[in-house]
Amino acid sequence: MGDIAIRVQGISKQYRIGKKERYKTLRDTLASTVTVPFQRAGRLLRGEGLDVAERDEMIWALKDISVELRRGEAIGVIGANGSGKSTFLKILSRITEPTTGFADIYGRVGSLLEVGTGFHPELTGRENTYLNGAILGMKRDEIDRKFDEIVAFSEVERFIDTPVKHYSSGMYLRLAFAVAAHLDPEILLVDEVLAVGDAGFQKKCLGKMGSVTKEGRTVLLVSHNMGAIAQLCARTVHLEQGRLKCVGPSAEVVSAYLSSSVGADVKSSWFADSSKPNHAEVRFSSARLLSVDEQPLSVVRFDSAFFVEIAYAVLVPIRDLSISYKVHDAQGNLVFEAMDTDMPEWKGRVREPGQYRSICEVLPSFLKPGRYHISLGSFVEHVKMIEKQESVLSFDVSEVGYPLNPGRLGVVSPVLQWKVIG
Amino acid sequence: MEQNVQVIRIERSRGWVALQLKELWAYRELLYFLIWRDVKVRYKQTALGVSWAIIQPVFTMIVFSLFFGRLAKMPSDGIPYPLFSYAALVPWTFFSHGLTLASNSLVGSANLIKKVYFPRLAIPIASVTSGVIDFVIAFIVLLGMMLYYGIVPTINVIWLPLLLLITFITSLGVSLWLSALNVQFRDVRYMIPFLTQLWLFATPIAYPSSLLSEPWRTLYSLNPMVGVVEGFRWALLGTETAPGPILIVSSLAALALLVGGAFYFRRLEKTFADVV
């Protein structure tokens, strides 16, 4: 109980970034051995500094991270993209070395930085299960024992002996996650891999993660999914630009993170081009909230309806596309999710390439007064996830028009009709 | 709750790094799976399947027999030229294939290296080892050829496993140097065909090493494949050139390549995930 599972002391990681390619050719290196002295001499003669043109920029991806994880504890790691979360996990997984500092790991570590690592398209599901299991660190007899469980969890029994190149991406991800989920290490490091598959499968994954923590294993979970973090982890670490911003009880840290990351007066967001390949089908361009008379807003009265407008570009004809958004409250609870295919007209239809806006009307007298955050998603139900944008907008529901007591409990606060008979 | 838990300390390593062979042994199951994967994948969905293993040495032998054997009338230590060259080509193909595959193995497994921890030495080792099956098949063809020419193997065939081991060590040793270099300098991979071509002619495959006089011959056996090839021919076909001193020099050279390669590889290993 008091035992330490991981002790991190002053871990820092420096990377060289710059104009130079990360890898070079031997030809270039040999050539520059000859030319560089002449270049330096030239610069000297011209009176320029020697260091300027040659030095690459060094950045600290992580700086001075110290934290202790107790055995059996589940700790979350949150932060904006680029804050160093994945680098931190990579160091603890021994994939890359820290520049300074050290970490002591007590126990066998299993790292889930990606699902399906090592999966080969020519091999069957069965063969890939063994291969992936071995890569993740499972012994052969362990995989034998758990094989049936893994296949049942993944729901691909019928296709287990077909080469995975014939699998749909949904099946592929489910099998990959099923193998990973049955890893049995004392310490589990997980990097945002919960976001695979459709909602039903995600729920299963979350459930499996939850049972892992209950079994007394130490878990370090990196995620953007504040709901998962709040649900699974007792403590959370917040990284910002490589530094430890704070560490403490999950509810507090998550709440502080959400309030700081998106200002309340942001009415819309514009998305830069994403480089992920799946995004070539549908790309979000903006999102904003509108009042009933179509004015952009960031604060809405409790008793008034409002609209969530999501603008996106469809780049290839796509059937059964769903555009969805999730609303999280300030504690990280997922209040509700809505998708445009909830309207039966759009189910089974093909959206041709073009600019679209999906506009959703949110009920009045429903959300409790407070701060909320919206995340966007685009996907094809049961098949694949296309894009996710977490916490892109926030808004406030004000107490104006709130008839109930401000201390009312519950995540939502509808005003319901009652009849008293007596 | 008293538990004998091993502690792993993660920190920056400096300079030369220990080989950690014990850890490699602990990951031997993964090594087995990597080899199994390489072998399985190589032959799935290929039309000619396993016969690819013999096409290269057989065709090379045919070309050599025509041009060196017939045209140039190269001496062949009293053995029919096709058999003479093929017996050398069998271990040679194992060596050069292993080298070609293993040199790019790290870059080819970039996704594994960036996402999973395991001793990276396993990757080139798996690449070289996966060629053993090809070797066995080519060797069976060799036995067939010996039958055809009516040549009986001598008692010295007991040396064959050792020779195979030396080939393996050489192939792995050079691969460790090259695969580590290839991560940093991507054009190393394109130098491999050139390197193997040169090496082929620096090895007595198309010609006998008896063409060279001492002390050049012993110096020349710093190329470990010299010892292997002459040893193969001596053990199987009974050539007169007993390769005692040659074999010793070759074995030492092979070991030096392996040990040097292993340490160099381990020293560069920490940069792999960041650079690959």
Interface residues (C-beta under 8 A of the other chain):
Chain A: M1 D3 Y15 R22 Y23 K24 T25 L26 R27 T29 K90 I91 L92 S93 R94 I95 T96 E97 P98 T99 T100 G101 F102 A103 D104 I105 Y106 G107 V109 S111 L113 E114 T117 G118 H120 E122 L123 E127 Y130 L131 A134 I135 L136 G137 K139 R140 E186
Chain B: M1 Q3 V5 Q6 V7 I8 R9 I10 E11 R12 S13 E29 L30 Y32 F33 W36 R37 K40 V41 K44 Q45 N111 L112 I113 K114 K115 V116 Y117 F118 L181 V183 Q184 F185 R186 D187 V188 M191 K270 A273 D274 V275 V276
